[in-house]
Amino acid sequence: MKTAPTLARRRLDERLKAFAGLGAAPPMGWVRALRDALGLTGAQLARRLGIRPASLSELEKNEAKGAITLATLRRAAEALDCTLVYALVPNRSLEAMVKEAATSAAQKQLAASFHTMELEGQGLRAADKGEMVEELAAEIAKAGGKRLWG
């Protein structure tokens, strides 16, 4: 049976796939790119937002340099008849992140035992060590929390 975090992680991974191919924002920012694509002048969009054209210019510059607030971006999106979509998109799947963290934690936890066994002449074959690491990693991934992330 899957634990709740595992199921939630897999569901979120599926939802995030839709964002994976989007890439970065246009260099001039989304507001300016959409305004240009719609053929709106700065004065026209400023009027829709209820601000001065100079303030719109500042808004667009702030977005391009990553200094815009979400609230301001949401207002601009509404003025452009758009919906603001905000997401943190992992560079790889959440499952892969958890598996890597669990494997790393398992290797660290077992390293001292493997070393002691080698010193005592009871060393394990690489395949056996790998199996032990995989088993412990699965346990750690399932437990989550401090065991997984330290």
C-alpha positions as CSV (number, residue, x, y, z in Angstrom):
1,M,0.0,0.0,0.0
2,K,1.3,3.4,-0.9
3,T,1.8,6.0,1.8
4,A,0.1,9.3,1.5
5,P,3.3,11.3,0.8
6,T,4.2,8.9,-2.0
7,L,0.8,9.1,-3.6
8,A,0.7,12.9,-3.3
9,R,4.2,13.1,-4.7
10,R,3.3,11.0,-7.7
11,R,0.1,13.0,-8.3
12,L,2.1,16.3,-8.1
13,D,4.7,14.9,-10.5
14,E,1.9,14.2,-13.0
15,R,0.5,17.7,-12.7
16,L,4.0,19.3,-13.0
17,K,4.7,17.5,-16.3
18,A,2.5,20.1,-18.1
19,F,4.9,22.8,-17.1
20,A,8.1,21.0,-18.0
21,G,8.4,22.2,-21.5
22,L,7.5,25.9,-20.9
23,G,11.1,27.1,-20.3
24,A,12.0,30.6,-19.2
25,A,9.9,33.7,-19.5
26,P,10.5,35.9,-22.5
27,P,13.4,38.3,-21.9
28,M,11.2,41.3,-21.8
29,G,8.7,39.6,-19.5
30,W,5.2,38.1,-20.0
31,V,3.3,41.4,-19.6
32,R,5.3,43.1,-22.4
33,A,5.3,40.0,-24.6
34,L,1.5,39.7,-24.3
35,R,0.9,43.4,-24.7
36,D,2.9,43.4,-27.9
37,A,1.3,40.3,-29.2
38,L,-2.2,41.8,-28.6
39,G,-1.1,45.1,-30.3
40,L,-1.8,47.1,-27.1
41,T,0.1,50.3,-26.6
42,G,1.6,51.1,-23.2
43,A,-1.0,53.8,-22.7
44,Q,-3.9,51.5,-23.5
45,L,-2.7,48.8,-21.0
46,A,-1.9,51.5,-18.4
47,R,-5.5,52.8,-18.7
48,R,-6.9,49.2,-18.2
49,L,-4.8,48.9,-15.1
50,G,-5.7,52.4,-13.8
51,I,-2.1,53.5,-13.7
52,R,0.1,56.0,-15.6
53,P,2.0,54.9,-18.7
54,A,5.3,55.5,-16.8
55,S,4.1,53.2,-14.0
56,L,3.4,50.5,-16.6
57,S,6.9,50.9,-18.1
58,E,8.3,50.4,-14.5
59,L,6.0,47.4,-14.0
60,E,7.3,45.8,-17.2
61,K,10.9,46.5,-16.3
62,N,10.4,45.1,-12.8
63,E,8.9,41.9,-14.3
64,A,11.8,41.5,-16.7
65,K,14.4,41.7,-13.9
66,G,12.3,39.5,-11.5
67,A,11.4,42.2,-9.1
68,I,7.6,42.2,-9.5
69,T,5.2,41.1,-6.9
70,L,2.7,38.4,-7.5
71,A,-0.2,40.7,-6.7
72,T,1.0,43.2,-9.3
73,L,1.5,40.5,-11.9
74,R,-2.0,39.1,-11.2
75,R,-3.5,42.6,-11.8
76,A,-1.6,42.9,-15.1
77,A,-2.8,39.4,-16.1
78,E,-6.4,40.3,-15.4
79,A,-6.0,43.5,-17.4
80,L,-4.7,41.4,-20.3
81,D,-7.6,38.9,-19.8
82,C,-5.2,36.2,-18.7
83,T,-4.9,34.0,-15.7
84,L,-1.7,34.1,-13.7
85,V,-0.3,30.6,-13.2
86,Y,2.4,30.3,-10.5
87,A,4.4,27.2,-10.1
88,L,7.7,25.9,-8.8
89,V,8.8,23.3,-11.4
90,P,11.4,20.8,-10.2
91,N,14.3,20.2,-12.6
92,R,13.6,16.4,-12.3
93,S,10.7,14.3,-10.9
94,L,9.9,14.5,-7.2
95,E,10.3,10.7,-7.1
96,A,13.8,11.0,-8.5
97,M,14.7,13.6,-5.8
98,V,13.4,11.4,-3.0
99,K,15.1,8.3,-4.4
100,E,18.4,10.1,-4.6
101,A,18.1,11.5,-1.1
102,A,17.1,8.2,0.3
103,T,20.0,6.4,-1.4
104,S,22.5,8.9,-0.2
105,A,21.2,8.7,3.3
106,A,21.3,4.9,3.2
107,Q,24.9,4.9,1.9
108,K,26.0,7.2,4.6
109,Q,24.3,5.1,7.3
110,L,25.8,1.9,6.1
111,A,29.3,3.1,5.2
112,A,30.7,2.6,8.7
113,S,29.2,-0.9,9.0
114,F,30.6,-1.8,5.6
115,H,34.0,-0.5,6.6
116,T,34.0,-2.4,10.0
117,M,33.0,-5.6,8.3
118,E,35.9,-5.2,5.8
119,L,38.4,-4.7,8.6
120,E,37.1,-7.8,10.3
121,G,37.4,-9.8,7.1
122,Q,33.6,-10.1,6.7
123,G,33.3,-7.8,3.7
124,L,30.3,-8.2,1.5
125,R,30.1,-8.5,-2.3
126,A,29.3,-5.3,-4.1
127,A,25.9,-6.8,-5.2
128,D,25.0,-7.6,-1.5
129,K,26.0,-4.0,-0.5
130,G,23.9,-2.6,-3.3
131,E,20.9,-4.7,-2.2
132,M,21.3,-3.6,1.4
133,V,21.5,0.1,0.3
134,E,18.4,-0.3,-1.9
135,E,16.4,-1.9,1.0
136,L,17.4,0.7,3.5
137,A,16.8,3.5,0.9
138,A,13.3,2.2,0.4
139,E,12.7,2.3,4.2
140,I,14.1,5.8,4.5
141,A,12.0,7.1,1.5
142,K,8.9,5.6,3.1
143,A,9.7,7.1,6.5
144,G,10.5,10.5,5.0
145,G,11.1,13.4,7.3
146,K,14.4,13.7,9.2
147,R,15.7,10.3,8.1
148,L,15.3,11.4,4.5
149,W,16.3,15.0,4.5
150,G,18.6,15.1,7.6
